[in-house]
Amino acid sequence: MHAPAPQILIQRMAEIHIEGVTALYNEPAVCRQVLQMPFQSIDVWRKRLAASTERHVKLVALSGGEVIGSLGLEQYSRSRQSHVGAIGMGVASAWHGKGIGSKLLAAA
């Protein structure tokens, strides 16, 4: 008999998630796969959340209250680039290959 699949929740990133997001992106297997500087402080992530605008969506994937993934989607604001954006995403290594990234992209 198989254990039930864990429930995955996708939510907008909030202050309560900052510690988990920091830990996620400081995980060696994750920080090697993203374009940002590795091992950033919790204060950097707080500033990023505070600087969010209506053109920047920040989401987290949660399992049992733990941050297991994160996605940032930014629509560029310059008029000639308003149809362009950037996506950044990280998924905890224990959750690779389990559809977390797909869930985050679908929710964005």
Secondary structure as UniProt FT lines:
FT   STRAND          8..12
FT   HELIX           15..17
FT   HELIX           18..26
FT   HELIX           28..31
FT   TURN            32..33
FT   HELIX           42..50
FT   TURN            54..55
FT   STRAND          56..63
FT   TURN            64..65
FT   STRAND          66..75
FT   HELIX           79..81
FT   TURN            82..83
FT   STRAND          85..91
FT   HELIX           93..95
FT   TURN            96..99
FT   HELIX           100..107
//
